[in-house]
Amino acid sequence: MAKALGVGGFFFRAQNPAALAEWYQTHLGINPAPTDLDAPPWVTDGGVTVFSPFAADTDYFRPDKNFMINFRVDDMDGIIAQLTDAGIEIKNTQTMDGIGRFVHIEDPEGTPIELWQPA
């Protein structure tokens, strides 16, 4: 059977795409989509990607949003310090034995983001 090999991109609408792309680059180190052959794309490190539909009434993330983005991070304490210094609110800090550490933040347009440092 033919199958998907991984996520090749994540495309979504934004009120201010340029400003939002800059926010993701500044705070999470994610390069914006290349606009020419000289612009480097964001290349992820290999690892787990979870694809998980949630129940429509989940309270795990904002009820007015249809999705939450989860990013693996290499240094949870470091990224929490960076984000806090930038005035970004850290929410829902938790540790799950054998799985890792999690925190929730939102981008400037209110998109829920989960940061995960695997165990």
C-alpha positions as CSV (number, residue, x, y, z in Angstrom):
1,M,0.0,0.0,0.0
2,A,1.2,3.5,-0.8
3,K,1.4,5.7,2.3
4,A,2.3,9.2,3.5
5,L,6.0,9.5,4.5
6,G,5.7,12.5,6.8
7,V,4.4,16.1,7.0
8,G,5.6,18.1,4.0
9,G,4.1,21.4,5.1
10,F,1.5,23.0,7.2
11,F,-0.6,25.7,5.5
12,F,-3.1,28.0,7.2
13,R,-4.7,31.4,6.9
14,A,-3.4,34.3,8.9
15,Q,-4.5,37.9,9.3
16,N,-0.9,39.1,8.8
17,P,1.1,36.2,7.2
18,A,4.4,38.1,7.1
19,A,4.3,39.2,10.8
20,L,3.2,35.7,11.9
21,A,6.0,34.0,9.9
22,E,8.5,36.4,11.6
23,W,7.0,35.6,15.0
24,Y,7.5,31.8,14.4
25,Q,11.1,32.4,13.2
26,T,12.0,34.7,16.1
27,H,10.5,32.7,18.9
28,L,10.6,29.1,17.6
29,G,13.4,29.1,15.0
30,I,11.1,28.1,12.2
31,N,12.2,29.5,8.8
32,P,9.4,30.9,6.7
33,A,8.4,29.2,3.4
34,P,11.1,29.9,0.8
35,T,10.3,32.5,-1.8
36,D,13.2,31.7,-4.0
37,L,15.9,29.1,-4.4
38,D,18.3,30.9,-2.1
39,A,16.0,31.0,0.9
40,P,16.5,28.0,3.2
41,P,13.4,26.0,4.2
42,W,12.8,24.8,7.8
43,V,14.3,21.3,8.0
44,T,13.1,19.4,11.0
45,D,15.0,16.9,13.0
46,G,13.8,13.3,12.7
47,G,11.4,12.1,15.3
48,V,7.9,11.2,16.2
49,T,5.0,13.1,14.6
50,V,1.6,12.4,16.2
51,F,-1.5,12.7,14.0
52,S,-4.5,12.7,16.3
53,P,-8.0,13.9,15.8
54,F,-9.6,15.1,19.1
55,A,-13.2,15.0,20.1
56,A,-15.1,18.1,19.0
57,D,-15.7,19.0,22.7
58,T,-12.1,18.6,23.9
59,D,-10.9,21.0,26.5
60,Y,-7.2,20.3,25.8
61,F,-7.0,23.4,23.6
62,R,-9.1,26.4,22.8
63,P,-12.7,25.5,21.9
64,D,-12.8,28.2,19.2
65,K,-9.9,26.6,17.3
66,N,-10.0,23.5,15.1
67,F,-6.4,22.5,15.6
68,M,-3.3,22.9,17.8
69,I,0.2,22.6,16.5
70,N,2.7,20.5,18.5
71,F,6.4,21.2,18.1
72,R,9.2,19.0,19.6
73,V,11.8,21.1,21.4
74,D,15.3,20.3,22.5
75,D,15.5,22.4,25.7
76,M,12.2,23.0,27.5
77,D,13.7,25.2,30.3
78,G,15.6,27.2,27.7
79,I,12.6,27.8,25.5
80,I,10.4,28.7,28.5
81,A,13.0,31.3,29.5
82,Q,13.2,32.7,25.9
83,L,9.4,32.9,25.6
84,T,8.9,34.4,29.1
85,D,11.6,37.0,28.4
86,A,9.6,37.9,25.2
87,G,6.4,38.3,27.2
88,I,4.8,35.2,25.8
89,E,2.5,33.5,28.4
90,I,3.3,29.9,29.3
91,K,0.3,27.8,30.1
92,N,-0.6,24.2,31.1
93,T,2.9,23.0,32.1
94,Q,2.9,19.3,32.6
95,T,5.2,16.2,32.6
96,M,4.0,12.8,31.5
97,D,6.2,9.9,32.7
98,G,7.9,8.2,29.8
99,I,6.5,10.7,27.3
100,G,8.0,14.0,28.2
101,R,7.4,17.6,29.2
102,F,4.7,19.9,27.7
103,V,3.7,23.5,27.8
104,H,1.1,25.5,25.9
105,I,1.5,28.9,24.3
106,E,-0.4,30.8,21.6
107,D,0.9,32.7,18.6
108,P,-0.2,36.3,18.1
109,E,-3.3,35.2,16.3
110,G,-4.4,32.9,19.0
111,T,-3.4,29.6,17.4
112,P,-2.8,27.1,20.2
113,I,0.7,25.6,20.3
114,E,2.0,22.8,22.4
115,L,5.7,22.5,22.9
116,W,7.0,19.0,23.8
117,Q,10.4,17.9,25.0
118,P,10.3,14.1,24.6
119,A,11.5,12.0,27.5
